[in-house]
Amino acid sequence: MKARRVVIALTAILLLSVALNLLLFVVARHYHLQLSTAPLDPLGLSFYPVASDLPPPAAAQLRVVFFGDSRAYDWPAPSGLEGFEFVNRGIGNQTTAQVLGRFDAHVAPLHPQIIVLQVGINDLKTIPLLPGQKASLVANCKANIVKLVERAVASDAAVVLTTVIPLGRVPLARSLFWSDDVAWAIEDLNAFLRTLEGRDVVILDTSAVLAGETGVVRQEFSRDLLHLQGAGYKALNKQLAVILETLESQIQGNGR
């Protein structure tokens, strides 16, 4: 009986080891592909067709562009809003510098009346690997978002600036390469983003919608550490719909 238990324990350890190594291989391959392909198109300009391939919206509709990283890319259009046309221009794993660098190619030619901007986590998630650069990473992230907002407003668009979506639970496989400094940086950046609210900039506070008492994304909304599942976006879209309807009234009242 004792020998059998030893065999079972050793088998379980072996299977766990194989599973962890497979997971590490998949993660390593994913990042290797990103590193290999990024120099070919560092801004991801080829990810979307040129603006001329997209017809203009109907005369009675306002064009809304989701812009940013994977969190923007995954964001579905709210349902039941007939006065809007939704276009997505998010790209996964992009930093604020990359998003800023492609604004003129992917957003400006579309002439949107409203831009929903979700960006920042891909800058901040590098902090555990570059701890000595934490201050500069956060500062550069803030500066790039300010430039994005300024460029959007200069293009005559209203901006729905979302705070950085809070984190889910840190999985065991990632815990060795993670730091609580990321959560601190998100809070610091979000506090800064709230100060940018103004005449043409509305803040959508994602933490107020998604986070539980501990500040982590509630389980029913979380897909993984960095991403939401459909229920999370459904909750965000309830708040976004209210914001869009308010902006619609303001834009129509201003004759924009």
Number of C-alpha atoms within 10 A of each C-alpha: 6 7 8 9 10 11 12 12 12 12 12 12 12 12 12 12 12 12 12 14 13 12 13 14 12 12 13 12 12 12 12 12 10 12 12 10 12 12 10 9 10 14 20 19 16 11 12 14 11 13 15 9 8 11 8 14 15 11 7 10 16 23 20 25 26 24 25 28 24 20 23 21 16 18 22 15 20 18 10 8 13 10 14 21 17 19 18 21 22 25 22 14 17 21 22 24 19 18 25 21 17 17 19 14 16 23 20 17 14 20 18 22 22 26 26 24 28 26 29 27 26 17 20 21 21 17 22 17 12 11 12 10 13 18 12 10 19 19 12 14 21 19 13 20 23 15 14 20 22 15 16 25 18 11 16 15 24 25 26 24 22 22 24 21 25 25 23 21 16 15 11 10 13 12 10 10 12 17 17 9 15 20 17 12 20 21 17 13 21 22 12 13 19 17 9 16 15 10 9 17 20 19 21 22 18 21 20 13 19 25 19 12 7 7 15 19 27 19 16 12 20 23 16 15 15 18 17 24 15 15 14 21 22 17 14 21 19 13 15 20 16 11 15 23 14 11 20 20 11 13 16 10 9 8 7 11
